[in-house]
Amino acid sequence: MNIISRLIFIALILGIVSGCAAKMEVKNAVLVYPISHSQKVQKVDLLLEPYETLGLLLTPAIRKGDITVIQGIFPDILFGEYHPGRIRWNGWAVQEDGKEFFAQILFSTIDYSGYFLETVVIDGNPEASARVVGLSSLVNFAYDLAGNEFPVGTHDFLNDAGNRQQFILKSGTRIGEMEKIPTVDFMTILAKWNQYQTPKGVILSPLGEKEVKLIAGINPQYSFSEKLVGDGKCSLSPDYIGTSVSIALDIFRATNGIVPSMGWDYNSQLPSRRNMAMIIEYISAMRIALIKQLNSQNIGKIGGDGKWSGSQKLD
């Protein structure tokens, strides 16, 4: 095979691969709130492209403010899929009657005991007895809101509604047991976030244009700048999620950047154990920085009698 033939062959292969994008699609969802504007659409692609992880997908339920927002513990092991700037993972909720709800998991902040927290945004208003899980990027692991991990039979989860519902009702966390964030408060935060138009819909993100470009520089192959079209505000939001992202990126800059992996899922490769050590060091530094900020804020919430007078979480 001569060089021209080889080049044509490679081009054809690349064309086939790029034309057959991978999906992790739930094909038989019994969604109360479809995530598109078409009520007939019951398919949900749970596979997140890297640019999607930078913010919250603006679903019809979020647009209407018809959501349930609760808080859980972010699983430490899920930092294996974390990279500075990543905010979102997907989730799924199920009622005992089989009705299902799309959820999004947002890496948030830290509490007074040192646990990283997550904000769980569920489309609609499932019953208190409904259960919810977070999902890894390739839907091969699930997490309850206490941070416990459960292996997922990916094929059955995506294709068998009964199997998926039974798994979540057994492994998930009851929504009524978790601390609820008032919807109006959360919607007030979202109103200040930037809107980015993407091939998969509008993404709401606390990240500004400068932060997006920094993350794009970490992994140029993801071409964030080509997939995100901003709304013109493009500044970092100062809320509790945006603040955590800001601290993460500040630490990243201070360490001159961790050598990037080839992706953000568990199957991505790191060049060496040294890179793994640097990531562990990075996460530890972020935890300490967030605790310091939390403590500095809490000093102003302690009254003269030394008693606590306010929330013990970042505002």
C-alpha positions in Angstrom: 0.0 0.0 0.0 1.6 3.3 -1.1 1.6 6.4 1.1 -1.4 8.0 -0.7 -3.5 4.9 -0.3 -2.5 4.8 3.4 -3.5 8.4 4.0 -6.9 7.8 2.3 -7.4 4.6 4.4 -6.6 6.5 7.6 -8.9 9.4 6.6 -11.8 6.9 6.0 -11.2 5.3 9.4 -11.2 8.6 11.2 -14.3 9.6 9.4 -16.1 6.5 10.5 -14.9 6.9 14.1 -15.9 10.6 14.3 -19.2 9.8 12.7 -20.1 7.2 15.3 -19.9 9.0 18.5 -20.1 6.8 21.6 -23.3 7.0 23.7 -24.5 5.7 27.0 -28.2 6.0 26.2 -31.1 5.1 28.4 -33.6 4.0 25.7 -36.7 3.2 27.8 -36.8 5.9 30.4 -40.0 6.4 32.2 -39.3 10.1 32.8 -41.8 12.4 34.4 -39.8 15.3 32.9 -38.1 14.5 29.5 -34.9 16.4 29.3 -35.7 17.9 25.9 -38.6 20.1 25.0 -40.2 17.3 23.0 -42.5 15.3 25.4 -42.0 12.3 23.1 -38.3 12.0 23.8 -37.6 9.4 26.4 -34.0 8.7 25.4 -31.3 10.1 27.6 -27.6 10.0 26.8 -25.8 9.8 30.1 -22.3 9.9 28.6 -20.8 13.3 29.3 -18.4 15.0 26.9 -15.8 17.0 28.8 -17.3 20.4 27.8 -20.6 19.3 29.4 -19.0 18.7 32.7 -18.4 22.5 33.1 -21.9 23.3 34.0 -25.6 22.3 34.5 -27.7 21.3 31.5 -30.6 23.7 31.2 -33.5 21.2 31.1 -37.2 22.2 30.7 -37.7 21.5 34.4 -34.9 23.8 35.4 -36.1 26.5 33.0 -39.5 26.4 34.8 -38.0 26.2 38.3 -39.7 22.9 38.8 -36.8 21.1 40.5 -35.8 19.5 43.8 -32.4 20.4 45.1 -30.7 18.5 47.9 -27.2 18.1 49.3 -25.1 15.0 49.7 -21.5 13.9 50.3 -19.2 13.9 47.2 -17.5 10.5 47.0 -13.8 10.8 47.6 -13.2 8.0 45.0 -14.9 10.1 42.4 -12.0 12.4 42.4 -10.5 9.8 40.1 -12.7 11.5 37.5 -12.1 15.0 38.7 -10.0 17.7 37.0 -9.9 21.4 37.9 -13.0 23.0 36.4 -15.2 20.0 36.4 -18.5 20.5 38.1 -21.0 18.0 36.9 -21.8 14.3 36.9 -25.2 12.8 36.0 -27.6 11.1 38.3 -31.0 9.2 38.3 -33.9 9.1 40.7 -36.7 6.5 40.9 -40.0 6.4 42.8 -41.5 3.2 44.1 -44.1 3.3 41.4 -41.4 3.2 38.7 -41.5 6.9 37.7 -38.0 8.2 36.9 -36.3 11.5 37.1 -33.1 12.9 35.5 -30.7 14.3 38.0 -27.4 16.3 37.8 -24.7 16.2 40.5 -22.7 19.4 41.0 -19.3 19.3 42.9 -19.9 22.1 45.4 -18.0 22.9 48.6 -16.9 21.5 51.9 -18.7 21.2 55.3 -17.3 21.8 58.8 -16.3 18.2 59.2 -14.1 18.2 56.1 -16.4 16.3 53.7 -16.6 17.6 50.2 -20.3 18.2 49.3 -22.4 17.8 46.2 -25.5 19.6 45.1 -28.1 17.2 43.5 -30.5 18.9 41.1 -33.5 16.7 40.2 -35.9 17.5 37.5 -39.5 17.7 38.9 -40.6 16.9 42.5 -40.3 13.2 43.2 -41.8 11.8 46.4 -39.8 11.8 49.6 -39.6 8.0 49.4 -37.9 8.2 45.9 -34.3 7.3 45.8 -31.4 8.9 43.9 -27.9 7.9 42.8 -25.0 9.7 41.2 -23.3 8.1 38.2 -19.7 7.9 37.0 -18.9 9.3 33.6 -19.2 5.9 31.8 -22.1 4.7 34.0 -20.0 1.8 35.4 -20.4 2.9 39.0 -23.2 4.5 41.1 -23.0 6.5 44.3 -25.5 7.1 47.1 -25.5 10.5 48.8 -23.4 9.3 51.7 -20.5 8.7 49.2 -20.7 4.9 49.0 -19.9 3.3 45.6 -21.8 0.5 43.9 -20.7 -1.3 40.7 -23.3 -0.9 37.8 -24.2 -3.5 35.2 -24.0 -0.8 32.5 -25.9 -2.7 29.8 -28.8 -3.7 32.1 -28.9 -0.2 33.6 -29.3 1.4 30.2 -31.6 -1.1 28.5 -33.7 -2.7 31.2 -36.0 -0.3 33.1 -36.9 -2.9 35.7 -33.3 -3.7 36.5 -32.4 0.0 36.6 -35.3 0.9 38.9 -34.6 -2.1 41.2 -30.9 -1.2 41.5 -31.6 2.4 42.4 -34.4 1.6 44.9 -31.9 -0.8 46.6 -28.7 1.3 46.4 -29.9 4.9 46.3 -30.6 7.4 49.0 -34.1 8.4 50.0 -34.6 12.0 48.9 -36.6 12.9 52.0 -33.7 12.0 54.2 -31.4 14.7 52.8 -31.0 18.4 53.5 -33.1 20.3 51.0 -31.9 23.6 49.4 -34.8 26.0 48.8 -35.5 26.1 45.0 -35.9 29.8 45.0 -32.4 30.2 46.5 -30.8 27.9 44.0 -32.6 29.5 41.1 -31.2 32.9 42.3 -27.7 31.4 42.0 -28.4 30.0 38.5 -29.7 33.4 37.3 -26.1 34.8 37.8 -24.4 31.9 35.9 -23.2 32.2 32.4 -25.1 30.5 29.6 -23.1 28.6 27.0 -24.8 27.3 23.8 -23.4 23.8 23.0 -24.2 21.1 20.5 -26.2 19.3 23.2 -28.1 22.3 24.5 -27.6 25.3 26.9 -25.1 24.8 29.7 -25.3 27.0 32.8 -21.9 27.5 34.4 -20.3 29.6 37.1 -17.1 29.6 34.9 -16.2 32.7 33.0 -14.5 32.9 29.6 -11.1 33.2 31.2 -11.6 30.0 33.2 -13.0 28.1 30.2 -9.9 29.1 28.2 -7.6 27.9 31.0 -9.4 24.5 31.1 -9.2 24.3 27.3 -5.5 24.8 27.6 -5.2 21.8 30.0 -6.7 19.5 27.5 -6.6 21.1 24.0 -8.0 18.0 22.3 -11.4 18.7 23.9 -11.7 22.1 22.0 -13.9 23.7 24.6 -13.8 27.1 23.0 -15.2 25.7 19.8 -18.2 24.1 21.5 -19.1 26.8 24.0 -20.7 30.0 22.8 -21.0 32.5 25.7 -23.8 34.9 26.5 -21.6 37.9 26.9 -21.3 38.0 30.8 -18.5 35.5 31.0 -17.3 36.2 34.5 -16.8 33.8 37.4 -19.8 33.7 39.7 -19.0 34.2 43.4 -21.5 31.7 44.8 -20.6 28.6 46.8 -20.1 26.4 43.7 -18.2 29.1 41.8 -16.0 29.8 44.8 -15.0 26.2 45.0 -14.1 26.1 41.3 -12.1 29.3 41.7 -10.1 27.9 44.5 -9.5 24.7 42.5 -8.1 26.7 39.6 -6.0 29.0 41.8 -4.3 25.9 43.2 -3.9 24.5 39.7 -2.1 27.7 38.6 0.0 27.8 41.8 1.3 24.3 41.1 2.0 25.2 37.4 -0.6 22.6 36.4 -0.9 18.9 36.8 0.2 16.9 33.8 -3.2 16.2 32.2 -4.6 12.7 31.5 -6.3 11.8 28.2 -9.7 12.2 29.7 -11.8 12.5 32.8 -13.4 9.1 33.2 -12.1 6.0 35.1 -10.8 4.4 31.9 -8.5 7.4 31.1 -4.8 6.9 31.4 -2.3 8.8 33.6 1.3 9.0 32.3 2.8 7.8 35.6 2.3 7.2 39.3 4.0 10.6 39.8 0.9 12.2 38.1 -1.3 10.2 40.5 0.7 11.6 43.5 0.3 15.1 42.2 -3.4 14.7 41.9 -3.6 13.5 45.5 -1.5 16.4 46.6 -3.8 18.8 44.6 -7.0 17.5 46.2 -5.5 17.7 49.7 -4.5 21.3 49.1 -8.0 22.1 47.8 -9.6 20.6 50.9 -7.3 22.6 53.2 -8.0 25.8 51.3 -11.7 25.3 51.5 -11.6 24.5 55.2 -9.6 27.7 55.8 -12.1 29.7 53.9 -15.0 28.1 55.8 -13.3 28.8 59.2 -12.7 32.4 58.3 -16.4 32.9 57.4 -17.5 31.1 60.5 -15.6 33.4 62.8 -18.0 36.1 62.0 -21.0 33.9 62.8 -20.1 33.2 66.4 -21.7 35.5 68.9 -20.2 37.1 71.9 -21.4 34.2 74.1 -19.3 31.8 72.0 -22.4 30.0 70.7 -22.9 29.2 67.1 -25.3 31.5 65.2 -25.6 30.4 61.6 -24.9 27.9 59.0 -21.8 25.7 59.2 -21.5 25.5 55.5 -20.2 27.9 52.9 -22.8 30.5 51.9 
